[in-house]
Amino acid sequence: MTDWAAMPSPIRTVAPGPVDERGLVDRVRWSAVGLADFLLFVPSVVLFVLSLLCVGLGPLGVGFALAHLVVPATERLSALHRRIAGDLLSDDLPAAYADTDGRGFLGTPLVWLRDPARWRDVGHLAFSMSGGAVLSGLPALLLVAPLVHLGGFVLQRTAVWGLLLAVGLVCPLVWWLVTPALIRARALADRGILAGGRVERLEQRVADVEATRTESLDHSAAEVRRIERDLHDGAQARIAAVGMNVGLAEKLLATDPAAAAALLREARETTVSALEDLRSVVRGIHPPALADRGLAGGIEALALPIPLPVTVTVDAPALPPPVESAAYFAVAECLANTVKHAGATRAWVRVRHDGRSLHLVVGDDGVGGADPSGTGLAGVARRLAAFDGTLAVDSPAGGGTVVTMELPCPLP
């Protein structure tokens, strides 16, 4: 049975491909996507004209107010084109806009004016209402051309319309051959314009690495301080007490053996407590279950004490210990959030490795409304960012929560 609801296959090549049902479904869907791209030329024309007005009216002050309407609308339209092109090319096309926090009503448009990413959006508007519209609209035009010609021939029955009908009957074959190339060309052009040049992408990558490195160093320093504090307040204090008790017992051994025995008994109990403290500190660095049983066993151990049913599915090979540790603690934090805040009746954890990246999904059927900027999820995002990982949260009110995480980790 054909899955007609499935998304069309990503366009990786321009080869015609075999004439089969899947190819037909993909081409129809690509034509529909192209038609949607073509229709977007209408807002592109409007926003392009308004963008020029913003620049022209800027010295009069009117352009500043107009920019606060036009630029965000252009950003949303560009985001839609990025998403369409990214889905077609199986690629991620992130935006790289300059930061405008704290710039105010007048300062923000000045930042926009100097931002290359904003000018790329304007350039894409011009492309979308010209060459892009042609590339996107042709597949749909080729698909409906025979129907148009047939209708004209039926109504008029002239030789001209008969010739047009004969030519139109060739359009389905042309449509089959050129649709992948046309839609791919549009997607590649969108990526080339909206994603910027190679130098800009490298600059953005360097900036992201620097930010991630700073966050990782801060996190590592905080972890070191936490370990030092735990050792000082816990195991170190208990071991010092053991030393004092043993010293007192040594002095009382000859004069008061019973008191010496009580002190030694207390020292033994304190030693057990100190050992538990040390185990707790070590568990925060690298959990024993993860070290002994790998990622699958570690996550299963996490799910066991959870007071609700948790389904765990892990399909991943042995990975580098830092990656497994990051994945383990990310899942642990998500499950802790589920227990504390979700009000769920069940939860699930799915882990798989596709050869290039480790994918983790933690979900529940709770009340939803999770805040990605909250302390817990923000900490998970920072931990994953150290490995170029990403975190996405889907948590509509009343619709449960699904946290999707990805850690790049190619297999050798």
KOLKE-128470 format. One record per residue (C-alpha): x, y, z. Coordinates in nm, 4 decimals, decimal comma. Each point is the difference from the previous one (the first is absolute). Example, Ala and Ser with C-alpha at 12.3 -4.5 7.8 and 13.67 -1.06 7.14 Angstrom:
BEGIN
+----------+----------+----------+
:       px :       py :       pz :
+----------+----------+----------+
:   1,2300 :  -0,4500 :   0,7800 :
:   0,1370 :   0,3440 :  -0,0660 :
+----------+----------+----------+
***
This chain:
BEGIN
+----------+----------+----------+
:       px :       py :       pz :
+----------+----------+----------+
:   0,0000 :   0,0000 :   0,0000 :
:   0,1420 :   0,3374 :  -0,0981 :
:   0,0538 :   0,2568 :   0,2755 :
:  -0,1550 :   0,3009 :  -0,1726 :
:   0,0382 :   0,2120 :   0,3138 :
:   0,3775 :  -0,0384 :   0,0050 :
:   0,2199 :   0,2970 :  -0,0740 :
:   0,1576 :   0,0088 :  -0,3478 :
:   0,3487 :  -0,1369 :  -0,0270 :
:   0,2779 :   0,2597 :   0,0290 :
:   0,1331 :   0,1108 :  -0,3392 :
:   0,3618 :  -0,1139 :   0,0015 :
:   0,0489 :  -0,0494 :  -0,3747 :
:  -0,1492 :   0,1288 :  -0,3222 :
:  -0,0262 :  -0,3457 :  -0,1580 :
:  -0,3474 :  -0,0701 :  -0,1448 :
:  -0,0331 :  -0,3185 :   0,2010 :
:  -0,2199 :  -0,3010 :  -0,0770 :
:  -0,3613 :   0,0420 :  -0,1098 :
:  -0,1732 :  -0,1436 :   0,3044 :
:  -0,2656 :   0,0878 :   0,2529 :
:   0,2433 :   0,1487 :   0,2503 :
:   0,1562 :   0,2166 :  -0,2696 :
:  -0,3435 :   0,1239 :  -0,1028 :
:  -0,0962 :   0,0825 :   0,3595 :
:   0,3275 :   0,1853 :   0,0553 :
:  -0,0376 :   0,2045 :  -0,3182 :
:  -0,3572 :   0,0952 :   0,0814 :
:   0,1080 :   0,1113 :   0,3456 :
:   0,3048 :   0,1845 :  -0,1344 :
:  -0,2308 :   0,1765 :  -0,2457 :
:  -0,2299 :   0,0951 :   0,2891 :
:   0,2982 :   0,1359 :   0,1941 :
:   0,1098 :   0,1893 :  -0,3106 :
:  -0,3475 :   0,1456 :  -0,0404 :
:   0,0063 :   0,1172 :   0,3618 :
:   0,3422 :   0,1588 :  -0,0591 :
:  -0,1365 :   0,1637 :  -0,3156 :
:  -0,2992 :   0,1490 :   0,1838 :
:   0,2345 :   0,1480 :   0,2592 :
:   0,1209 :   0,2433 :  -0,2643 :
:  -0,3022 :   0,2181 :   0,0917 :
:   0,1188 :   0,0792 :   0,3559 :
:   0,3541 :   0,0151 :  -0,1388 :
:  -0,0961 :   0,2847 :  -0,2331 :
:  -0,1784 :   0,1865 :   0,2792 :
:   0,2839 :  -0,0403 :   0,2496 :
:   0,2662 :   0,0886 :  -0,2590 :
:  -0,1724 :   0,3286 :  -0,0814 :
:  -0,0519 :   0,0768 :   0,3685 :
:   0,3655 :  -0,0816 :   0,0737 :
:   0,1100 :   0,2576 :  -0,2581 :
:  -0,2393 :   0,2494 :   0,1577 :
:   0,1529 :  -0,0666 :   0,3429 :
:   0,3430 :   0,0954 :  -0,1300 :
:  -0,1278 :   0,2994 :  -0,1961 :
:  -0,2117 :   0,1355 :   0,2844 :
:   0,2578 :  -0,0723 :   0,2669 :
:   0,1376 :   0,3580 :   0,0188 :
:  -0,3551 :   0,1271 :   0,0565 :
:  -0,0541 :  -0,2343 :   0,2951 :
:  -0,2972 :  -0,1732 :  -0,1591 :
:   0,2260 :  -0,2794 :  -0,1251 :
:   0,0926 :  -0,0966 :   0,3568 :
:  -0,3618 :  -0,0652 :   0,0943 :
:  -0,0692 :  -0,1782 :  -0,3283 :
:   0,3111 :  -0,2184 :   0,0435 :
:  -0,1382 :  -0,1400 :   0,3262 :
:  -0,2845 :  -0,1476 :  -0,2041 :
:   0,1778 :  -0,0907 :  -0,3233 :
:   0,3210 :  -0,1595 :   0,1310 :
:  -0,1683 :  -0,2526 :   0,2373 :
:  -0,2477 :  -0,0917 :  -0,2760 :
:   0,2892 :  -0,0512 :  -0,2433 :
:   0,1777 :  -0,2117 :   0,2600 :
:  -0,3037 :  -0,2280 :   0,0346 :
:  -0,0333 :  -0,0349 :  -0,3760 :
:   0,3709 :  -0,0818 :  -0,0302 :
:  -0,0329 :  -0,2538 :   0,2818 :
:  -0,2774 :  -0,1715 :  -0,1963 :
:   0,2203 :  -0,0177 :  -0,3105 :
:   0,2895 :  -0,1331 :   0,2122 :
:  -0,2216 :  -0,2728 :   0,1370 :
:  -0,1273 :  -0,1015 :  -0,3434 :
:   0,3486 :  -0,0025 :  -0,1537 :
:   0,1458 :  -0,1796 :   0,3023 :
:  -0,2614 :  -0,2752 :  -0,0183 :
:   0,0555 :  -0,0465 :  -0,3731 :
:   0,3791 :  -0,0137 :   0,0342 :
:   0,0124 :  -0,1853 :   0,3353 :
:   0,2045 :   0,2893 :   0,1317 :
:  -0,0227 :   0,2421 :   0,2901 :
:  -0,0105 :   0,3657 :  -0,1029 :
:   0,0266 :   0,2020 :   0,3214 :
:  -0,0420 :   0,3757 :   0,0065 :
:   0,2957 :   0,2088 :   0,1144 :
:  -0,1441 :   0,3406 :   0,0790 :
:   0,1876 :   0,2623 :   0,1992 :
:  -0,1034 :   0,0329 :   0,3636 :
:  -0,2329 :   0,2942 :   0,0703 :
:  -0,0633 :  -0,0522 :   0,3723 :
:  -0,0073 :   0,3277 :   0,1875 :
:   0,0255 :   0,2139 :  -0,3135 :
:  -0,3336 :   0,1694 :   0,0420 :
:  -0,2510 :   0,1299 :  -0,2538 :
:   0,2488 :   0,2158 :  -0,1916 :
:   0,3127 :  -0,2099 :   0,0455 :
:  -0,1477 :  -0,3259 :  -0,1284 :
:  -0,0584 :   0,1240 :  -0,3590 :
:   0,3586 :   0,1274 :  -0,0095 :
:   0,1241 :  -0,3496 :   0,0868 :
:  -0,2280 :  -0,1448 :  -0,2695 :
:   0,1419 :   0,2472 :  -0,2508 :
:   0,3554 :  -0,1286 :   0,0587 :
:  -0,0909 :  -0,3688 :   0,0256 :
:   0,1004 :  -0,2026 :  -0,3117 :
:  -0,2572 :  -0,2671 :   0,0860 :
:  -0,2821 :   0,2566 :  -0,0239 :
:   0,1228 :   0,1146 :  -0,3403 :
:   0,0095 :  -0,3628 :  -0,1137 :
:  -0,3670 :  -0,0211 :   0,0971 :
:  -0,0729 :   0,3047 :  -0,2166 :
:   0,1981 :  -0,1521 :  -0,2869 :
:  -0,1981 :  -0,3185 :   0,0360 :
:  -0,3230 :   0,1982 :  -0,0291 :
:   0,1214 :   0,1263 :  -0,3383 :
:   0,0930 :  -0,3539 :  -0,1064 :
:  -0,3269 :  -0,1463 :   0,1280 :
:  -0,2090 :   0,2358 :  -0,2121 :
:   0,2059 :  -0,0547 :  -0,3164 :
:   0,2177 :  -0,3013 :  -0,0834 :
:  -0,1131 :  -0,1949 :   0,3035 :
:  -0,3647 :   0,0368 :  -0,1008 :
:   0,0816 :  -0,1370 :  -0,3452 :
:   0,1859 :  -0,3041 :   0,1378 :
:  -0,2772 :  -0,0767 :   0,2487 :
:  -0,2971 :   0,0624 :  -0,2283 :
:   0,1104 :  -0,1971 :  -0,3049 :
:  -0,0726 :  -0,3510 :   0,1388 :
:  -0,3580 :   0,0916 :   0,0878 :
:  -0,0428 :   0,1750 :  -0,3354 :
:   0,1230 :  -0,3068 :  -0,1892 :
:  -0,2365 :  -0,2178 :   0,2000 :
:  -0,3147 :   0,2005 :  -0,0777 :
:   0,0905 :   0,1079 :  -0,3567 :
:  -0,1698 :  -0,3025 :  -0,1680 :
:  -0,3246 :   0,0712 :   0,1876 :
:   0,0042 :   0,3662 :  -0,1064 :
:   0,0643 :  -0,0886 :  -0,3633 :
:  -0,2660 :  -0,2705 :   0,0054 :
:  -0,2536 :   0,2466 :   0,1376 :
:   0,0837 :   0,2552 :  -0,2691 :
:  -0,0275 :  -0,2615 :  -0,2751 :
:  -0,3384 :  -0,1238 :   0,1273 :
:  -0,1378 :   0,3543 :   0,0139 :
:   0,1378 :   0,1316 :  -0,3317 :
:   0,0973 :  -0,3069 :  -0,2072 :
:   0,2498 :   0,1991 :  -0,2090 :
:   0,3178 :  -0,1239 :  -0,1645 :
:   0,2079 :   0,2252 :   0,2232 :
:  -0,1458 :  -0,1510 :   0,3128 :
:   0,0446 :  -0,3464 :  -0,1475 :
:   0,3696 :   0,0716 :  -0,0536 :
:   0,0297 :   0,1362 :   0,3522 :
:  -0,1694 :  -0,3141 :   0,1328 :
:   0,2439 :  -0,2221 :  -0,1896 :
:   0,2924 :   0,1971 :   0,1444 :
:  -0,1594 :  -0,0063 :   0,3444 :
:  -0,0179 :  -0,3779 :   0,0001 :
:   0,3809 :  -0,0028 :   0,0097 :
:  -0,0015 :   0,2109 :   0,3191 :
:  -0,0484 :  -0,2948 :   0,2425 :
:   0,3178 :  -0,1616 :  -0,1315 :
:   0,1896 :   0,3277 :   0,0307 :
:  -0,1503 :   0,0463 :   0,3460 :
:   0,1253 :  -0,3435 :   0,1074 :
:   0,3523 :   0,0714 :  -0,1242 :
:   0,0571 :   0,3571 :   0,1161 :
:  -0,1953 :   0,0315 :   0,3259 :
:   0,2777 :  -0,1373 :   0,2290 :
:   0,2608 :   0,2231 :  -0,1659 :
:  -0,2158 :   0,3131 :   0,0189 :
:  -0,1032 :  -0,0463 :   0,3629 :
:   0,3557 :  -0,0901 :   0,0996 :
:   0,1329 :   0,3063 :  -0,1811 :
:  -0,2435 :   0,2199 :   0,1933 :
:   0,0963 :  -0,1628 :   0,3302 :
:   0,3722 :   0,0381 :  -0,0722 :
:  -0,0505 :   0,3645 :  -0,0942 :
:  -0,1945 :   0,0634 :   0,3198 :
:   0,2777 :  -0,1627 :   0,2019 :
:   0,2689 :   0,1962 :  -0,1808 :
:  -0,1728 :   0,3326 :   0,0616 :
:  -0,1445 :  -0,0482 :   0,3471 :
:   0,2811 :  -0,2043 :   0,1564 :
:   0,2719 :   0,2441 :  -0,1069 :
:   0,3430 :  -0,0663 :  -0,1352 :
:   0,2563 :  -0,2480 :   0,1228 :
:   0,2017 :   0,2677 :   0,1811 :
:  -0,3050 :   0,1262 :   0,1869 :
:  -0,1000 :  -0,3521 :   0,0997 :
:   0,3527 :  -0,0645 :   0,1264 :
:  -0,0051 :   0,3249 :   0,1971 :
:  -0,3304 :  -0,0967 :   0,1560 :
:   0,1367 :  -0,3459 :   0,0743 :
:   0,3044 :   0,1496 :   0,1739 :
:  -0,2260 :   0,2274 :   0,2046 :
:  -0,2151 :  -0,2978 :   0,1025 :
:   0,3090 :  -0,2020 :   0,0955 :
:   0,1361 :   0,2864 :   0,2086 :
:  -0,3320 :   0,0409 :   0,1811 :
:  -0,0272 :  -0,3745 :   0,0570 :
:   0,3573 :  -0,0182 :   0,1265 :
:  -0,0638 :   0,2802 :   0,2471 :
:  -0,3153 :  -0,1679 :   0,1278 :
:   0,1825 :  -0,3344 :   0,0265 :
:   0,2849 :   0,1557 :   0,1960 :
:  -0,2450 :   0,1734 :   0,2322 :
:  -0,1890 :  -0,3252 :   0,0469 :
:   0,3227 :  -0,1927 :   0,0656 :
:   0,1140 :   0,2595 :   0,2537 :
:  -0,3370 :  -0,0193 :   0,1753 :
:   0,0244 :  -0,3808 :   0,0060 :
:   0,3481 :   0,0183 :   0,1541 :
:  -0,1247 :   0,2407 :   0,2684 :
:  -0,2962 :  -0,2285 :   0,0700 :
:   0,2256 :  -0,3038 :   0,0386 :
:   0,2374 :   0,1927 :   0,2267 :
:  -0,2933 :   0,1215 :   0,2117 :
:  -0,1523 :  -0,3480 :   0,0223 :
:   0,3333 :  -0,1502 :   0,1009 :
:   0,0683 :   0,2744 :   0,2547 :
:  -0,3440 :  -0,0063 :   0,1600 :
:  -0,0507 :  -0,3740 :  -0,0226 :
:   0,2720 :  -0,2616 :  -0,0311 :
:   0,2876 :   0,2235 :   0,1186 :
:  -0,1831 :   0,1027 :   0,3174 :
:  -0,0992 :  -0,3587 :   0,0759 :
:   0,3523 :  -0,1319 :  -0,0554 :
:   0,1334 :   0,2699 :   0,2318 :
:  -0,2510 :  -0,1120 :   0,2634 :
:   0,1170 :  -0,3594 :  -0,0458 :
:   0,3578 :   0,1097 :   0,0692 :
:  -0,1018 :   0,1828 :   0,3170 :
:  -0,2037 :  -0,2952 :   0,1284 :
:   0,2830 :  -0,2446 :  -0,0647 :
:   0,2421 :   0,2336 :   0,1790 :
:  -0,2269 :   0,0242 :   0,3034 :
:  -0,0563 :  -0,3758 :  -0,0020 :
:   0,3764 :  -0,0525 :   0,0005 :
:   0,0329 :   0,2140 :   0,3148 :
:  -0,2927 :  -0,1712 :   0,1771 :
:   0,0946 :  -0,3536 :  -0,0984 :
:   0,1998 :  -0,0631 :   0,3203 :
:  -0,2215 :   0,1892 :   0,2483 :
:  -0,3530 :  -0,0429 :  -0,1414 :
:  -0,0270 :  -0,2846 :  -0,2529 :
:  -0,3807 :   0,0323 :  -0,0226 :
:   0,0173 :   0,3672 :  -0,1007 :
:   0,2816 :  -0,0791 :  -0,2433 :
:  -0,2127 :  -0,2723 :  -0,1599 :
:  -0,2935 :   0,2416 :  -0,0312 :
:   0,2251 :   0,2556 :  -0,1717 :
:   0,1329 :  -0,2636 :  -0,2400 :
:  -0,3559 :  -0,1113 :  -0,0756 :
:  -0,0951 :   0,3615 :  -0,0751 :
:   0,3106 :   0,0342 :  -0,2166 :
:  -0,1001 :  -0,3071 :  -0,2001 :
:  -0,3515 :   0,1360 :  -0,0557 :
:   0,1422 :   0,3363 :  -0,1030 :
:   0,2293 :  -0,1771 :  -0,2465 :
:  -0,3022 :  -0,1636 :  -0,1639 :
:  -0,1708 :   0,3393 :  -0,0264 :
:   0,3152 :   0,1542 :  -0,1495 :
:   0,0123 :  -0,2791 :  -0,2554 :
:  -0,3625 :   0,0702 :  -0,0964 :
:   0,0864 :   0,3683 :  -0,0425 :
:   0,2914 :  -0,0881 :  -0,2246 :
:  -0,2211 :  -0,2283 :  -0,2077 :
:  -0,2552 :   0,2802 :  -0,0349 :
:   0,2671 :   0,2391 :  -0,1255 :
:   0,1351 :  -0,2564 :  -0,2468 :
:  -0,3541 :  -0,0784 :  -0,1170 :
:  -0,0392 :   0,3659 :  -0,0979 :
:   0,3156 :  -0,0206 :  -0,2120 :
:  -0,0598 :  -0,3305 :  -0,1796 :
:  -0,2840 :  -0,2287 :   0,1095 :
:   0,1023 :  -0,3595 :   0,0786 :
:  -0,2935 :  -0,1411 :  -0,2003 :
:   0,1213 :   0,1888 :  -0,3060 :
:   0,3576 :  -0,1173 :   0,0474 :
:  -0,0978 :  -0,3634 :   0,0594 :
:  -0,2955 :  -0,0497 :  -0,2369 :
:   0,0388 :   0,2639 :  -0,2706 :
:  -0,2550 :   0,2559 :  -0,1148 :
:  -0,2894 :  -0,2453 :  -0,0344 :
:   0,0508 :  -0,1430 :   0,3479 :
:   0,0559 :   0,3452 :   0,1488 :
:  -0,3274 :   0,1366 :  -0,1370 :
:  -0,1875 :  -0,3127 :   0,1090 :
:   0,1421 :   0,0508 :   0,3489 :
:  -0,1253 :   0,3588 :  -0,0110 :
:  -0,3507 :  -0,1143 :  -0,0902 :
:  -0,0312 :  -0,2678 :   0,2696 :
:  -0,0630 :   0,2275 :   0,3020 :
:  -0,2336 :   0,2336 :  -0,1918 :
:  -0,3487 :  -0,0239 :   0,1615 :
:  -0,1813 :  -0,0456 :  -0,3337 :
:   0,0337 :  -0,2362 :  -0,2969 :
:   0,2967 :   0,0934 :  -0,2189 :
:   0,0595 :  -0,1704 :  -0,3350 :
:   0,3676 :  -0,0069 :  -0,0974 :
:   0,1158 :  -0,0803 :  -0,3527 :
:   0,3723 :   0,0259 :  -0,0736 :
:   0,1558 :  -0,0818 :  -0,3355 :
:   0,3529 :   0,1353 :   0,0169 :
:   0,3500 :  -0,1491 :  -0,0026 :
:   0,2678 :   0,0726 :   0,2566 :
:   0,0924 :   0,3693 :  -0,0256 :
:   0,2806 :   0,2135 :   0,1469 :
:  -0,0446 :   0,0360 :   0,3794 :
:  -0,0446 :   0,3820 :  -0,0084 :
:  -0,2867 :  -0,0342 :  -0,2491 :
:  -0,1661 :  -0,2781 :   0,1985 :
:   0,0364 :   0,2038 :   0,3194 :
:  -0,1568 :   0,3084 :  -0,1605 :
:  -0,2883 :  -0,2082 :  -0,1363 :
:  -0,0499 :  -0,1728 :   0,3369 :
:  -0,0212 :   0,3205 :   0,2008 :
:  -0,2228 :   0,1636 :  -0,2639 :
:  -0,2486 :  -0,2875 :   0,0247 :
:   0,0277 :   0,0051 :   0,3797 :
:  -0,0919 :   0,3696 :   0,0147 :
:  -0,2934 :  -0,0469 :  -0,2388 :
:  -0,1377 :  -0,2918 :   0,2026 :
:   0,0437 :   0,2016 :   0,3206 :
:  -0,2017 :   0,2820 :  -0,1556 :
:  -0,2691 :  -0,2516 :  -0,0967 :
:  -0,0314 :  -0,1234 :   0,3585 :
:   0,0058 :   0,3501 :   0,1535 :
:  -0,2139 :   0,2030 :  -0,2364 :
:  -0,1770 :  -0,2023 :  -0,2714 :
:  -0,2742 :  -0,1769 :   0,1967 :
:   0,0338 :  -0,2825 :  -0,2514 :
:  -0,1305 :  -0,3565 :   0,0133 :
:   0,2712 :  -0,1401 :  -0,2261 :
:   0,3257 :   0,1000 :  -0,1654 :
:   0,2346 :  -0,1335 :  -0,2649 :
:   0,3637 :   0,0242 :  -0,1023 :
:   0,1142 :  -0,0813 :  -0,3522 :
:   0,3674 :  -0,0021 :  -0,0942 :
:   0,1418 :  -0,0852 :  -0,3413 :
:   0,3179 :   0,0607 :  -0,1955 :
:  -0,0229 :   0,0538 :  -0,3756 :
:   0,3731 :  -0,0315 :  -0,0667 :
:   0,0596 :   0,3735 :   0,0249 :
:  -0,1916 :   0,1254 :   0,3033 :
:  -0,1501 :  -0,1262 :   0,3232 :
:  -0,3716 :   0,0802 :   0,0205 :
:  -0,1786 :   0,0075 :   0,3360 :
:  -0,3716 :   0,0539 :   0,0569 :
:  -0,1505 :   0,0277 :   0,3486 :
:  -0,3774 :   0,0406 :   0,0107 :
:  -0,2980 :  -0,0205 :   0,2328 :
:  -0,3789 :   0,0389 :  -0,0084 :
:  -0,0117 :   0,2675 :   0,2680 :
:  -0,1358 :   0,3538 :   0,0193 :
:   0,2566 :   0,1501 :  -0,2383 :
:   0,1028 :   0,3637 :   0,0138 :
:   0,3708 :  -0,0713 :   0,0574 :
:   0,2212 :   0,3087 :  -0,0312 :
:   0,3178 :  -0,0615 :  -0,2070 :
:   0,1653 :   0,2970 :   0,1711 :
:  -0,0569 :  -0,1442 :   0,3461 :
:   0,2933 :  -0,0970 :   0,2180 :
:  -0,0180 :  -0,3750 :  -0,0661 :
:  -0,0449 :  -0,0024 :  -0,3771 :
:   0,2364 :   0,2949 :  -0,0473 :
:   0,2652 :  -0,1964 :   0,1894 :
:  -0,0597 :  -0,3001 :  -0,2261 :
:   0,0343 :   0,2223 :  -0,3069 :
:   0,3321 :   0,1373 :   0,1308 :
:   0,1286 :  -0,3495 :   0,0673 :
:  -0,0911 :  -0,1122 :  -0,3525 :
:   0,1387 :   0,3180 :  -0,1575 :
:   0,3481 :  -0,1029 :   0,1146 :
:  -0,0307 :  -0,2858 :  -0,2513 :
:  -0,1722 :   0,2092 :  -0,2710 :
:  -0,3236 :  -0,1610 :   0,1112 :
:  -0,3473 :   0,1468 :  -0,0291 :
:  -0,3165 :  -0,0114 :   0,2092 :
:  -0,3586 :   0,0616 :  -0,1140 :
:  -0,3065 :   0,0039 :   0,2239 :
:  -0,3556 :  -0,0661 :  -0,1150 :
:  -0,2283 :   0,0592 :   0,2972 :
:  -0,3446 :   0,1433 :  -0,0787 :
:  -0,2234 :   0,0643 :   0,2993 :
:  -0,1861 :  -0,3196 :   0,0814 :
:   0,1752 :  -0,1925 :  -0,2768 :
:   0,2934 :  -0,1599 :   0,1791 :
:   0,3675 :   0,0767 :  -0,0471 :
:   0,2479 :  -0,1380 :  -0,2520 :
:   0,3666 :   0,0984 :   0,0316 :
:   0,2063 :  -0,0855 :  -0,3080 :
:   0,3779 :   0,0078 :   0,0284 :
:   0,2742 :  -0,0660 :  -0,2545 :
:   0,3710 :  -0,0541 :   0,0598 :
:   0,2313 :  -0,0161 :  -0,3032 :
:   0,2170 :  -0,3081 :   0,0444 :
:   0,1103 :  -0,1679 :  -0,3266 :
:   0,1046 :  -0,3603 :   0,0305 :
:   0,3543 :  -0,0805 :  -0,1123 :
+----------+----------+----------+
***
